[in-house]
């Protein structure tokens, strides 16, 4: 029986609370992007690109079969919020 391969890519957009420009500092923004990429890597959902501007972040990652989308979003938002505070 032949094997099938499926690759699902997810594009997330997270905004800051009330769309405030909290991420104006470029160094902080870059560190946050690297941190989000590390979270994805640790969850076996490798990120392809992470970027954004002062009031939101874009994240493109490859979805693994080990997590649900809801669990991935929960972990990303929880861990990044803890880190930023």
Protein Blocks (a to p, Z undefined) as FASTA:
>chain_A
ZZdddddddddddddehhiafklplklmmmmmmmmmmmmmmnopacfbdcddfkbccddd
dddfkbcfklmmmmmmmmmmmmmZZ
